[in-house]
Amino acid sequence: MISPSKPYLIAPSILSADFARLGEEVEKVLESGADVIHFDVMDNHYVPNLTFGSMICKALRDYGIDAPIDVHLMVSPVDSMIEQFLEAGASIITFHPEASGHIDRSLQLIKDGGAECGLVLNPATPLHYLDYVMDKVDQILLMSVNPGYGGQSFIEGTLDKVRQVRQRIITSGRDIRLEVDGGVKASNIRAIAEAGADMFVAGSAIFNQEDYKAAIDAMRVELALANNC
Ligand SMILES: O=C(CO)[C@H](O)[C@H](O)COP(=O)(O)O
C-alpha cells in the first residue's frame, strides 16, 4: 500500500498543523513533498493530551486526501479505535503494546481490515514486545520523545535502539519499515537514517516553518548524504 519506490519516507505529523485549516494544511504539505500523513491520536488517558479521532481522518478522505494516512494510536484500550479508523480510511495503524490486552489480536484486527499494522515503542519500552510479532508487523515506530506533545527534543539514546531494531528486521528477512517520531529535524535526520530508520515523522520541524517545501527539501538533502542510502 505504501510506495516502496523511495528509500526514505517523510511523514509530517499534523499535530503541529493549523487545525482550523486542516484540509488545506494537509494538501499543502503533500504538495511540498511529503510521502505520508502522520495522524496522532491521543486520549488524555494513555497520554496526557487529547487530539482528534476517526471523524477527522474520514473528513480528510472526504476532502479528497488520497495519500497514505499513518494513524498512531496513543489510546488505551485500542481495539475499538482500530475499528473506527479502519472505517475512516486509515492506511497504516500502529499502537502501543502496553495499551492492548491482546497484541496479536489487535495486529490481526488491523490486517483483517485491510490496513498495514505496527507497534510503537516509547523511549523506555523494551524491545521484547517485538519478539513474537516480527512475522506480522509491517512497521515498527520508535518514539524518540515521550509521547503526548510535539516540539520536544530528540532523545539521543533512541539511535542505539534504532540500530538494534534494524538488526532484528534484517534477521526477520521481512521488509518492515522502521519509523522514528519525536524531535526529528534536518540537523539529526541523517544520523537517524544511518542508524537504520527509513521513515521519519516530523511535526514542528515542518509545520512551524514558513516554507514547508524548504523544510522537507532540507531533510531530503540530508537523507541523500546518509551512508546507507
Ligand atoms: O507523536 C507525537 C508526540 O506524541 C508527535 O508525532 C511527535 O512528537 C512529532 O512532533 P515533533 O516533530 O514536533 O517532535
The ligand as an SDF file (V2000), in Angstrom:
LIG
                    3D

 14 13  0  0  0  0  0  0  0  0999 V2000
    3.6380   11.5340   18.4690 O   0  0  0  0  0  0  0  0  0  0  0  0
    3.9980   12.6370   18.6940 C   0  0  0  0  0  0  0  0  0  0  0  0
    4.0010   13.1340   20.0830 C   0  0  0  0  0  0  0  0  0  0  0  0
    3.4660   12.1610   20.8960 O   0  0  0  0  0  0  0  0  0  0  0  0
    4.3960   13.5590   17.5490 C   0  0  0  0  0  0  0  0  0  0  0  0
    4.2050   12.8990   16.3200 O   0  0  0  0  0  0  0  0  0  0  0  0
    5.8160   13.9610   17.5830 C   0  0  0  0  0  0  0  0  0  0  0  0
    6.2300   14.4150   18.8120 O   0  0  0  0  0  0  0  0  0  0  0  0
    6.1190   14.9060   16.4440 C   0  0  0  0  0  0  0  0  0  0  0  0
    6.3160   16.1740   16.8530 O   0  0  0  0  0  0  0  0  0  0  0  0
    7.7160   16.9100   16.7210 P   0  0  0  0  0  0  0  0  0  0  0  0
    8.2840   16.5500   15.3810 O   0  0  0  0  0  0  0  0  0  0  0  0
    7.3520   18.3560   16.8530 O   0  0  0  0  0  0  0  0  0  0  0  0
    8.5970   16.3780   17.8310 O   0  0  0  0  0  0  0  0  0  0  0  0
  1  2  2  0
  2  3  1  0
  2  5  1  0
  3  4  1  0
  5  6  1  0
  5  7  1  0
  7  8  1  0
  7  9  1  0
  9 10  1  0
 10 11  1  0
 11 12  2  0
 11 13  1  0
 11 14  1  0
M  END
$$$$
